[in-house]
Structure formats: C-alpha cells, structure tokens
Amino acid sequence: MRGRATWMVLGLVLVAACASGGGYGQGSSGPSASPTSDGSTGTALPGLPADTLPGYVFNATRLDTATLSTDALDPASLESLLTGAGFETGTERRFTARDKRLTEVVARVLLFRSADGAVAYLAWLRTHGADLLGSHTREADPPSFPGAIAFSHGPSGCCTKDTFQYFAAWTRGPYALTLRVGGPDAGRRSAVPLAEELDARASKGVEG
C-alpha cells in the first residue's frame, strides 16, 4: 500500500508540473516568443550572419533601452530620447579576433516604430561621437548612404591597449544601423564592405 501511495503522489506532482507549463519564468501565462536568428527571442531583425568573418569569435546580444542608454555620458537623456523616438528592440552582433588587422567588429540594428524615430536617434549620434569613442574622436568620411555619419578615433598614447576605431551610422526605413570596427586597419576602407552588407540585409527587411 505504501508503494502504491508513493506512485500516486508522484503522479500528482507530474500533473501539476505539466499544468504550470514548466517554461521560461515562473507564473508566466503569456504566449512564448519565437526564437530569432541571433539565438534570442522576440522580433527577428536583419544583421550580419555569424559566418561573415571567418576565424572570428561571434556573439549576439539583444538590446533594450536601458542597455543602449549606457552609450551616453548622460544615460537618462538618451533613454528619454529612445523612448520618445519609439525604440522597440535591437540586436548587437560582435566579432572579435586577436590576430587580425581588424580585432573587433560590432554591428547593431535598432528597430523604431517609424523612420522618424530612427532619424531622431541618428541626430543624437551626430552630436555625441565623444560619448561613443572617447575624447579623441573626430568626424570622418562616412559610407555612401544618404544621411550617414562617421567618426574615427586614434590611439591617445596614454593606454597601451588603445587602438584605431571607426564608427558609422545611418538609417534604412525604421532601422537605425551602426557599425564600429577596431584594430590597426580600422577605417572607412575596411568598414564599407561590412556596412554595405549590413545595409543590404536591412533593405530586405524593409521590403519584406
């Protein structure tokens, strides 16, 4: 009898576990999000594929307003701007390699409710280059996209790990796109092919 009672208790536990869903988060009753191509959940966004740069370590991260606001020296002001501009979601795809002429490539795709929101964010970037790359940042020649902006940053000499960086940003419909490359060969020449591929994928997302 004791053995039979034990099995009955275990059966009730299993039934309760199935009824609760056993999924992501405790007590979650909403629909689950579908997986995206970057391994996270939510709205699928275009971006550079993991095999874009062979031999690099690839990492994809979902971006929210709180994360993006840390780009600014005044996070609260950027967070307010993003909220007002209708920022919805974003993704960052990062490629790193120690033994390459480009040691780091970071591509971001940010989705806003409208094209106006993406333009508003680009306007903020235009006047905050130092927030992104540091005090030695200067304006640079951008990729050939309408309204694109770019900044460059060279080693300051005060840090042995400081390196050349090039940052470009532009919009494509409701998307704000940014690309940052770092390393000895960082510059417009090395960034443009990657920027063109990123833009092409965003264009397909707009058309689709």
N, C-alpha and C positions, 0 to 999 in steps of 0.2 A: 504493500500500500504506500509506503514511504517513497519508493522509487517512482510509482505512478504519479504521486502528488508532485514530485520534483519536476517530472516531464511536463505536467500541466502548467506549472509556474513558468518554466522556460518558454513554453508556447505562448503564454500571455505576454511575456516580455517581448518576444519577437513580433507579435501582432502590434503591440504598442509602438515599437520602433518603426515598423513599416508605416503606421498611420501618421507618425510625426514627420515623415519624409526622409529623415536622415541626411538632408542635403546641406548646402552651404548656409551657415548661420543658424542659430537656434531660434525657433519660433517663426521662421520666415514663411509667409503664406503667399507671397507674390510669385509671378512667373519667373523662371530662371532665364538669364541672358544667354544668348547663343555665343559659342566661342568664336573669336576672330582670328585673323591670320597672324597676329602677333602674340597669340597664346593667352590673351586676356579675354575678358567678356565685355559685351556691350556693342556699341555701334562699330561696324567694320570700317576702317579707314585705309586709304591708299598709303603706300610708303615704299621705301627701298626694301627689296627682298633680302633675306638673310644671306643669300649667296652672292650678293652684289660685289663684295670684296673678298675673294678667296684668301684664306690664310689669316683672316681677322676673327677675333672673338666677337660674337654678336649678342646683343642684349636688347630686349624690347620692354618698354615701360609705358603703362597707361598714365596720362597726365590729367590732373584736375586743377581747379582754380587755386587751391592752396599751394600745390607744388609749383605752378607757374609763377605765383606771386613772389617766390623766393629769388627769382631772377633780378628783382629790383632792389635798389638800396632802400627804397620805401615800399615794402611789400603791401602794406594796406592800400596804398594808392593804386597799385597795379591790380590788386584783387578787385577793387571797386570798379576799375575800368573794364576788366574782363567780364564782370557781372553785368555791367551796363551795356556792354557790346554784344551780349548774348552768347558768350562762350558756352559750348556744350560739352565737348570732350576733345582729347588729343592723344597722340602717341609719340613716343620718342624711340628712335632706333639708333643704337650706338654700336660702332665698330671700333675695336682697338687692336693694336699690334705694336710691339716694342721695336721690332726690327724693320719697320717700313719707313719710307720717306714721309708718308702721312701716318702718324701714330694714332690719330683719333678722327673719326668722322661721326658727327651727331646730326641726324635728320629728324625734324619734327613736323608733324601735320596737325594743325589745330582746326577744329570744326566750329563755326559760329552759325547762329540761326539764319544769318543773311550775309551777303557780300559786304554790306556796310560795316558789319561787326568786324570782319577780317581786315578791312581798310583802317578802321579805328585802331586796331591793335598794331598794324604796320606803322601808323603815325606815331604811336608811342615808341616803338622800336627806333624810329628815325632819330629821335632826340635822346635816346638812352643807351648809346653804344658803350659808354664807360661802365654802365651797370652790368653789361653783358661780358665784356672782355677785360676791363680794368682801366686804370688811369692813363695808360699809354696808347689808348685806342684812337684811331683816326679814320676818317671816311675813306672808302676805297671804291674802285671801279666795280659796279655790280654786274651780275649776269644780265643778258639782254632780254629781260622780261619787263613788260610795262609796269612802271612804278617801283621797280626793285631797288633795294638799298643794300649797301655793304659796308663793312668795317674791317679793319685789319689791326693787328696788334703784334708788335715785335718784342723780343726779349729786352727786359729793362736792365739786366746786369746785376740786379740785387738778389736774384734767385737762380741757382744753377739748373733748376728744373723748368724754368720759364722757356717758352718756345714760341715760334711764329703761329699766329692764328688768323683765320679769315672767316668772317661771318656774313652770310647773305640772307635776305628775307624778301618775300614777295607774296602776292595773293593770287588765287585762282578760284573765282566764284566765292563760295562761303568758306574756303580753306585759306588759312594763313600758313605759309610754308617757310621754314628756316633751315639753314644748313650751316654747320660750323665744322671746319677742318683744322686740324692742328698738326704740327710737325715741321721738319726742315723745309719741305716743299709746299707748305700751306700757302695758298694764294688763289687768285681768280682762275689761273690756268688749270690748277688741279681740281678746283671746286666745280667749274662749269659743267663737265660731263655728268657729274653726280646730280647737280642741280637740274639739268635738262631731263634726266631720267625721273627724278622726283616730280618735276612739273608734268611730265607726260602721264604719269600714273594718276596724279591729281586731276588732270584734264579728263581722263577716262571716268574718274569718279563723278565729276560734274556732269558729263554727258550721259552717264548711266542713271 
